[in-house]
Amino acid sequence: MSDTLAEMQRRLAVLAPLRLHIDDESAAHRGHAGAAGGGGHYRLTLVSAAFAGKNTVARHRLVYDALGDMMQGPIHALAINALTPDQDSV
């Protein structure tokens, strides 16, 4: 696991995930301007009771707040699937 993925998992732990999966899609974006600066492309699925009663924007803000300054460097793009336990089909 890369240092970036490990740090993402560590920071997202504040949301007490019941399920957390992060795909590193950076290789598919080689040559992209953001990739040239070293930032990666990631796809995140996070299931947490912390999302209950919150709309999509509020859920994404919780994720961005947890990741903090990573969004300014190691993470160039992040696709987020933020679910409550009731919405998780796995």
CNS distance restraints for C-alpha pairs under 8 A (distance, minus, plus):
assign (resid   1 and name CA) (resid   5 and name CA) 6.36 0.50 0.50
assign (resid   1 and name CA) (resid   6 and name CA) 6.57 0.50 0.50
assign (resid   2 and name CA) (resid   6 and name CA) 6.29 0.50 0.50
assign (resid   3 and name CA) (resid   7 and name CA) 6.07 0.50 0.50
assign (resid   4 and name CA) (resid   8 and name CA) 6.08 0.50 0.50
assign (resid   4 and name CA) (resid  74 and name CA) 6.69 0.50 0.50
assign (resid   5 and name CA) (resid   9 and name CA) 6.22 0.50 0.50
assign (resid   5 and name CA) (resid  22 and name CA) 7.37 0.50 0.50
assign (resid   5 and name CA) (resid  24 and name CA) 7.98 0.50 0.50
assign (resid   6 and name CA) (resid  10 and name CA) 6.18 0.50 0.50
assign (resid   7 and name CA) (resid  11 and name CA) 6.14 0.50 0.50
assign (resid   8 and name CA) (resid  12 and name CA) 6.04 0.50 0.50
assign (resid   8 and name CA) (resid  67 and name CA) 6.53 0.50 0.50
assign (resid   9 and name CA) (resid  13 and name CA) 6.25 0.50 0.50
assign (resid   9 and name CA) (resid  20 and name CA) 7.84 0.50 0.50
assign (resid  11 and name CA) (resid  66 and name CA) 5.72 0.50 0.50
assign (resid  11 and name CA) (resid  67 and name CA) 5.89 0.50 0.50
assign (resid  12 and name CA) (resid  16 and name CA) 7.57 0.50 0.50
assign (resid  12 and name CA) (resid  17 and name CA) 7.58 0.50 0.50
assign (resid  12 and name CA) (resid  63 and name CA) 7.06 0.50 0.50
assign (resid  12 and name CA) (resid  66 and name CA) 5.72 0.50 0.50
assign (resid  12 and name CA) (resid  67 and name CA) 6.76 0.50 0.50
assign (resid  13 and name CA) (resid  17 and name CA) 6.38 0.50 0.50
assign (resid  14 and name CA) (resid  66 and name CA) 7.05 0.50 0.50
assign (resid  15 and name CA) (resid  48 and name CA) 6.50 0.50 0.50
assign (resid  15 and name CA) (resid  50 and name CA) 6.21 0.50 0.50
assign (resid  15 and name CA) (resid  66 and name CA) 7.86 0.50 0.50
assign (resid  16 and name CA) (resid  48 and name CA) 6.26 0.50 0.50
assign (resid  16 and name CA) (resid  49 and name CA) 7.77 0.50 0.50
assign (resid  16 and name CA) (resid  50 and name CA) 7.60 0.50 0.50
assign (resid  17 and name CA) (resid  46 and name CA) 6.28 0.50 0.50
assign (resid  17 and name CA) (resid  47 and name CA) 5.48 0.50 0.50
assign (resid  17 and name CA) (resid  48 and name CA) 4.69 0.50 0.50
assign (resid  17 and name CA) (resid  49 and name CA) 7.72 0.50 0.50
assign (resid  18 and name CA) (resid  46 and name CA) 7.65 0.50 0.50
assign (resid  18 and name CA) (resid  47 and name CA) 5.46 0.50 0.50
assign (resid  18 and name CA) (resid  48 and name CA) 5.65 0.50 0.50
assign (resid  18 and name CA) (resid  85 and name CA) 7.52 0.50 0.50
assign (resid  19 and name CA) (resid  45 and name CA) 7.66 0.50 0.50
assign (resid  19 and name CA) (resid  46 and name CA) 5.72 0.50 0.50
assign (resid  19 and name CA) (resid  47 and name CA) 5.06 0.50 0.50
assign (resid  19 and name CA) (resid  48 and name CA) 7.33 0.50 0.50
assign (resid  20 and name CA) (resid  44 and name CA) 7.45 0.50 0.50
assign (resid  20 and name CA) (resid  45 and name CA) 5.77 0.50 0.50
assign (resid  20 and name CA) (resid  46 and name CA) 4.59 0.50 0.50
assign (resid  20 and name CA) (resid  47 and name CA) 6.50 0.50 0.50
assign (resid  21 and name CA) (resid  44 and name CA) 5.85 0.50 0.50
assign (resid  21 and name CA) (resid  45 and name CA) 5.19 0.50 0.50
assign (resid  21 and name CA) (resid  46 and name CA) 6.53 0.50 0.50
assign (resid  22 and name CA) (resid  42 and name CA) 6.66 0.50 0.50
assign (resid  22 and name CA) (resid  43 and name CA) 5.65 0.50 0.50
assign (resid  22 and name CA) (resid  44 and name CA) 4.57 0.50 0.50
assign (resid  22 and name CA) (resid  45 and name CA) 6.46 0.50 0.50
assign (resid  23 and name CA) (resid  42 and name CA) 5.56 0.50 0.50
assign (resid  23 and name CA) (resid  43 and name CA) 5.05 0.50 0.50
assign (resid  23 and name CA) (resid  44 and name CA) 6.50 0.50 0.50
assign (resid  24 and name CA) (resid  40 and name CA) 7.38 0.50 0.50
assign (resid  24 and name CA) (resid  41 and name CA) 6.19 0.50 0.50
assign (resid  24 and name CA) (resid  42 and name CA) 4.70 0.50 0.50
assign (resid  24 and name CA) (resid  43 and name CA) 6.64 0.50 0.50
assign (resid  25 and name CA) (resid  29 and name CA) 7.12 0.50 0.50
assign (resid  25 and name CA) (resid  40 and name CA) 7.49 0.50 0.50
assign (resid  25 and name CA) (resid  41 and name CA) 5.23 0.50 0.50
assign (resid  25 and name CA) (resid  42 and name CA) 5.39 0.50 0.50
assign (resid  25 and name CA) (resid  43 and name CA) 7.04 0.50 0.50
assign (resid  26 and name CA) (resid  30 and name CA) 6.69 0.50 0.50
assign (resid  26 and name CA) (resid  35 and name CA) 7.40 0.50 0.50
assign (resid  26 and name CA) (resid  40 and name CA) 5.07 0.50 0.50
assign (resid  26 and name CA) (resid  41 and name CA) 4.62 0.50 0.50
assign (resid  26 and name CA) (resid  42 and name CA) 6.86 0.50 0.50
assign (resid  29 and name CA) (resid  35 and name CA) 6.76 0.50 0.50
assign (resid  29 and name CA) (resid  41 and name CA) 7.31 0.50 0.50
assign (resid  30 and name CA) (resid  35 and name CA) 6.10 0.50 0.50
assign (resid  30 and name CA) (resid  36 and name CA) 7.77 0.50 0.50
assign (resid  31 and name CA) (resid  35 and name CA) 6.53 0.50 0.50
assign (resid  31 and name CA) (resid  36 and name CA) 6.70 0.50 0.50
assign (resid  32 and name CA) (resid  36 and name CA) 6.56 0.50 0.50
assign (resid  33 and name CA) (resid  37 and name CA) 7.12 0.50 0.50
assign (resid  34 and name CA) (resid  38 and name CA) 7.05 0.50 0.50
assign (resid  34 and name CA) (resid  39 and name CA) 5.99 0.50 0.50
assign (resid  34 and name CA) (resid  40 and name CA) 7.72 0.50 0.50
assign (resid  34 and name CA) (resid  76 and name CA) 6.02 0.50 0.50
assign (resid  35 and name CA) (resid  39 and name CA) 5.23 0.50 0.50
assign (resid  35 and name CA) (resid  40 and name CA) 6.12 0.50 0.50
assign (resid  35 and name CA) (resid  41 and name CA) 7.92 0.50 0.50
assign (resid  35 and name CA) (resid  76 and name CA) 7.29 0.50 0.50
assign (resid  38 and name CA) (resid  73 and name CA) 7.39 0.50 0.50
assign (resid  38 and name CA) (resid  74 and name CA) 6.57 0.50 0.50
assign (resid  39 and name CA) (resid  73 and name CA) 5.69 0.50 0.50
assign (resid  39 and name CA) (resid  74 and name CA) 4.48 0.50 0.50
assign (resid  39 and name CA) (resid  75 and name CA) 4.83 0.50 0.50
assign (resid  39 and name CA) (resid  76 and name CA) 4.43 0.50 0.50
assign (resid  39 and name CA) (resid  77 and name CA) 7.67 0.50 0.50
assign (resid  40 and name CA) (resid  74 and name CA) 5.96 0.50 0.50
assign (resid  40 and name CA) (resid  75 and name CA) 4.92 0.50 0.50
assign (resid  40 and name CA) (resid  76 and name CA) 5.19 0.50 0.50
assign (resid  40 and name CA) (resid  77 and name CA) 6.55 0.50 0.50
assign (resid  41 and name CA) (resid  75 and name CA) 6.38 0.50 0.50
assign (resid  41 and name CA) (resid  76 and name CA) 5.83 0.50 0.50
assign (resid  41 and name CA) (resid  77 and name CA) 4.66 0.50 0.50
assign (resid  41 and name CA) (resid  78 and name CA) 5.98 0.50 0.50
assign (resid  42 and name CA) (resid  75 and name CA) 7.40 0.50 0.50
assign (resid  42 and name CA) (resid  77 and name CA) 6.22 0.50 0.50
assign (resid  42 and name CA) (resid  78 and name CA) 4.90 0.50 0.50
assign (resid  42 and name CA) (resid  79 and name CA) 6.35 0.50 0.50
assign (resid  43 and name CA) (resid  78 and name CA) 5.69 0.50 0.50
assign (resid  43 and name CA) (resid  79 and name CA) 4.63 0.50 0.50
assign (resid  43 and name CA) (resid  80 and name CA) 6.15 0.50 0.50
assign (resid  43 and name CA) (resid  81 and name CA) 7.97 0.50 0.50
assign (resid  44 and name CA) (resid  78 and name CA) 7.06 0.50 0.50
assign (resid  44 and name CA) (resid  79 and name CA) 6.00 0.50 0.50
assign (resid  44 and name CA) (resid  80 and name CA) 4.92 0.50 0.50
assign (resid  44 and name CA) (resid  81 and name CA) 6.01 0.50 0.50
assign (resid  44 and name CA) (resid  82 and name CA) 7.95 0.50 0.50
assign (resid  45 and name CA) (resid  80 and name CA) 6.16 0.50 0.50
assign (resid  45 and name CA) (resid  81 and name CA) 4.66 0.50 0.50
assign (resid  45 and name CA) (resid  82 and name CA) 5.99 0.50 0.50
assign (resid  45 and name CA) (resid  83 and name CA) 7.69 0.50 0.50
assign (resid  46 and name CA) (resid  80 and name CA) 7.84 0.50 0.50
assign (resid  46 and name CA) (resid  81 and name CA) 6.35 0.50 0.50
assign (resid  46 and name CA) (resid  82 and name CA) 5.07 0.50 0.50
assign (resid  46 and name CA) (resid  83 and name CA) 6.22 0.50 0.50
assign (resid  47 and name CA) (resid  82 and name CA) 6.03 0.50 0.50
assign (resid  47 and name CA) (resid  83 and name CA) 4.70 0.50 0.50
assign (resid  47 and name CA) (resid  84 and name CA) 5.42 0.50 0.50
assign (resid  47 and name CA) (resid  85 and name CA) 5.91 0.50 0.50
assign (resid  47 and name CA) (resid  88 and name CA) 6.82 0.50 0.50
assign (resid  48 and name CA) (resid  52 and name CA) 7.82 0.50 0.50
assign (resid  48 and name CA) (resid  82 and name CA) 7.67 0.50 0.50
assign (resid  48 and name CA) (resid  83 and name CA) 6.41 0.50 0.50
assign (resid  48 and name CA) (resid  84 and name CA) 5.23 0.50 0.50
assign (resid  48 and name CA) (resid  85 and name CA) 6.11 0.50 0.50
assign (resid  49 and name CA) (resid  84 and name CA) 5.37 0.50 0.50
assign (resid  49 and name CA) (resid  85 and name CA) 6.17 0.50 0.50
assign (resid  50 and name CA) (resid  84 and name CA) 7.47 0.50 0.50
assign (resid  51 and name CA) (resid  55 and name CA) 7.97 0.50 0.50
assign (resid  51 and name CA) (resid  59 and name CA) 5.75 0.50 0.50
assign (resid  51 and name CA) (resid  82 and name CA) 7.27 0.50 0.50
assign (resid  51 and name CA) (resid  83 and name CA) 6.64 0.50 0.50
assign (resid  51 and name CA) (resid  84 and name CA) 5.56 0.50 0.50
assign (resid  52 and name CA) (resid  84 and name CA) 5.69 0.50 0.50
assign (resid  54 and name CA) (resid  58 and name CA) 5.72 0.50 0.50
assign (resid  54 and name CA) (resid  59 and name CA) 6.15 0.50 0.50
assign (resid  55 and name CA) (resid  59 and name CA) 6.25 0.50 0.50
assign (resid  56 and name CA) (resid  60 and name CA) 6.18 0.50 0.50
assign (resid  56 and name CA) (resid  82 and name CA) 7.61 0.50 0.50
assign (resid  57 and name CA) (resid  61 and name CA) 6.20 0.50 0.50
assign (resid  58 and name CA) (resid  62 and name CA) 6.39 0.50 0.50
assign (resid  59 and name CA) (resid  63 and name CA) 6.56 0.50 0.50
assign (resid  59 and name CA) (resid  82 and name CA) 6.39 0.50 0.50
assign (resid  60 and name CA) (resid  64 and name CA) 6.15 0.50 0.50
assign (resid  60 and name CA) (resid  80 and name CA) 7.01 0.50 0.50
assign (resid  60 and name CA) (resid  82 and name CA) 7.22 0.50 0.50
assign (resid  61 and name CA) (resid  65 and name CA) 5.89 0.50 0.50
assign (resid  62 and name CA) (resid  66 and name CA) 6.17 0.50 0.50
assign (resid  63 and name CA) (resid  67 and name CA) 6.28 0.50 0.50
assign (resid  64 and name CA) (resid  68 and name CA) 5.97 0.50 0.50
assign (resid  64 and name CA) (resid  71 and name CA) 7.32 0.50 0.50
assign (resid  67 and name CA) (resid  71 and name CA) 6.66 0.50 0.50
assign (resid  69 and name CA) (resid  73 and name CA) 7.06 0.50 0.50
assign (resid  70 and name CA) (resid  74 and name CA) 5.48 0.50 0.50
assign (resid  70 and name CA) (resid  75 and name CA) 5.74 0.50 0.50
assign (resid  71 and name CA) (resid  75 and name CA) 4.93 0.50 0.50
assign (resid  71 and name CA) (resid  76 and name CA) 6.47 0.50 0.50
assign (resid  71 and name CA) (resid  77 and name CA) 7.97 0.50 0.50
assign (resid  72 and name CA) (resid  76 and name CA) 7.21 0.50 0.50
assign (resid  83 and name CA) (resid  87 and name CA) 5.71 0.50 0.50
assign (resid  83 and name CA) (resid  88 and name CA) 6.24 0.50 0.50
assign (resid  84 and name CA) (resid  88 and name CA) 6.54 0.50 0.50
